[in-house]
Amino acid sequence: LGLSGPPGAGKSTFIECFGKMLTERKHKVSVLAVDPSSSTSGGSLLGDKTRMTELSRDMNAYIRPSPTRGTLGGVTRTTNEAILLCEGGGYDVVLVETVGVGQSEFAVADMVDMFILLLPPAGGDELQGIKRGIIEVADLVAINKADGDLVVPARRIQAEYVSAMKLLRKRSKVWRPKV
């Protein structure tokens, strides 16, 4: 599964909760988290692993943070190979968290079985949803943080994305993207 979304959408938190649910159901889960690299120093914080503290201690989970090192598309130059290595190593679920910074960060969609776009409730309006790019390749749009005071905005954004996705060309005869 590939996951992308804007900063603050809750990608790492979602992955930790989802990953723990999967390991409790006896799956072996690998997380390939991609972090941006500095254009000045080339360094990267690789902080995703620290945000997944419970999952990082789970014996049935493996978390590998990697820097982009200037690669565009939200993944690294070797993400596809890393997915294959994880599968070969016995991990039956591989989650790839992209850098997640914009409409063009969707190279992972061609590497995975399902591409999930995670959005916060205040993530834009219907016009954001019909922009060409990332929304066209999403198999699932998940509105995250939809609790408390954000329930109503989350439902509004969900309705707007459902409407917007009806305007997009279908990519599959058997699957319609869900919101």
URQUINOR-V568101 format. One record per residue. N is the residue number from 1. SS is DSSP state (helix for helix, strand for strand, loop for the rest). PSI is psi in whole degrees, -180 to 180 (NA if undefined). OMEGA is omega as a letter, one per 40 degrees, with the letter a starting at -180 (none if undefined). Layout:
N,SS,PSI,OMEGA ; N,SS,PSI,OMEGA
//
This chain:
1,loop,133,i ; 2,strand,138,i ; 3,strand,133,i ; 4,strand,168,i ; 5,loop,169,a ; 6,loop,160,i ; 7,loop,137,i ; 8,loop,1,i ; 9,loop,-17,i ; 10,loop,30,a ; 11,helix,-50,a ; 12,helix,-41,i ; 13,helix,-44,i ; 14,helix,-46,a ; 15,helix,-41,i ; 16,helix,-47,a ; 17,helix,-46,a ; 18,helix,-43,i ; 19,helix,-43,i ; 20,helix,-41,i ; 21,helix,-42,a ; 22,helix,-43,a ; 23,helix,-33,i ; 24,helix,-24,i ; 25,loop,19,i ; 26,loop,21,i ; 27,loop,153,i ; 28,loop,122,a ; 29,strand,131,i ; 30,strand,135,i ; 31,strand,121,i ; 32,strand,103,a ; 33,strand,125,a ; 34,strand,127,i ; 35,strand,149,i ; 36,loop,150,i ; 37,loop,149,i ; 38,loop,133,i ; 39,loop,-17,i ; 40,loop,-56,a ; 41,loop,-20,a ; 42,loop,-7,a ; 43,loop,169,a ; 44,loop,146,a ; 45,loop,-31,a ; 46,loop,48,a ; 47,loop,-7,a ; 48,helix,-38,a ; 49,helix,-36,i ; 50,helix,-22,i ; 51,helix,-8,i ; 52,loop,57,a ; 53,helix,-45,a ; 54,helix,-46,a ; 55,helix,-35,a ; 56,helix,-20,i ; 57,loop,-5,a ; 58,loop,127,a ; 59,loop,-17,i ; 60,loop,18,i ; 61,strand,148,i ; 62,strand,127,i ; 63,strand,125,a ; 64,strand,101,i ; 65,strand,141,i ; 66,strand,142,i ; 67,strand,152,i ; 68,loop,-32,a ; 69,loop,40,i ; 70,loop,-5,i ; 71,loop,135,i ; 72,loop,165,i ; 73,loop,-1,i ; 74,loop,-2,i ; 75,loop,-178,i ; 76,loop,171,i ; 77,loop,-26,a ; 78,loop,17,a ; 79,helix,-44,a ; 80,helix,-43,i ; 81,helix,-38,i ; 82,helix,-38,i ; 83,helix,-48,a ; 84,helix,-40,i ; 85,helix,-41,i ; 86,helix,-44,i ; 87,helix,-44,i ; 88,helix,-26,i ; 89,loop,5,i ; 90,loop,6,i ; 91,loop,119,a ; 92,loop,-12,i ; 93,strand,125,i ; 94,strand,122,i ; 95,strand,126,i ; 96,strand,115,i ; 97,strand,116,a ; 98,loop,171,i ; 99,loop,-42,i ; 100,loop,56,a ; 101,loop,-4,a ; 102,loop,-170,a ; 103,loop,-17,a ; 104,loop,11,a ; 105,loop,64,a ; 106,loop,24,i ; 107,helix,-29,a ; 108,helix,-25,a ; 109,helix,-30,i ; 110,helix,-4,a ; 111,loop,-13,a ; 112,loop,166,i ; 113,loop,-30,i ; 114,loop,135,i ; 115,strand,122,a ; 116,strand,129,i ; 117,strand,118,a ; 118,strand,126,a ; 119,strand,144,i ; 120,strand,160,a ; 121,loop,-28,a ; 122,loop,43,a ; 123,loop,8,i ; 124,loop,-174,a ; 125,loop,-173,a ; 126,helix,-32,i ; 127,helix,-33,i ; 128,helix,-38,a ; 129,helix,-28,a ; 130,loop,4,i ; 131,loop,139,i ; 132,loop,149,a ; 133,loop,-125,a ; 134,helix,-36,a ; 135,helix,-28,i ; 136,helix,-26,a ; 137,helix,-3,a ; 138,loop,132,i ; 139,loop,-23,a ; 140,strand,133,i ; 141,strand,119,a ; 142,strand,123,i ; 143,strand,113,a ; 144,strand,168,i ; 145,loop,36,a ; 146,loop,62,i ; 147,loop,171,i ; 148,helix,-132,a ; 149,helix,-11,a ; 150,helix,2,a ; 151,helix,-49,a ; 152,helix,-49,i ; 153,helix,-35,i ; 154,helix,-43,i ; 155,helix,-36,i ; 156,helix,-47,i ; 157,helix,-40,i ; 158,helix,-48,a ; 159,helix,-40,i ; 160,helix,-41,i ; 161,helix,-36,i ; 162,helix,-46,i ; 163,helix,-45,a ; 164,helix,-39,a ; 165,helix,-19,i ; 166,loop,-21,a ; 167,loop,-11,a ; 168,loop,150,i ; 169,loop,137,i ; 170,loop,136,i ; 171,loop,-17,a ; 172,loop,148,i ; 173,loop,-17,a ; 174,loop,-14,a ; 175,loop,128,i ; 176,loop,127,i ; 177,loop,140,a ; 178,strand,153,i ; 179,loop,NA,none
//
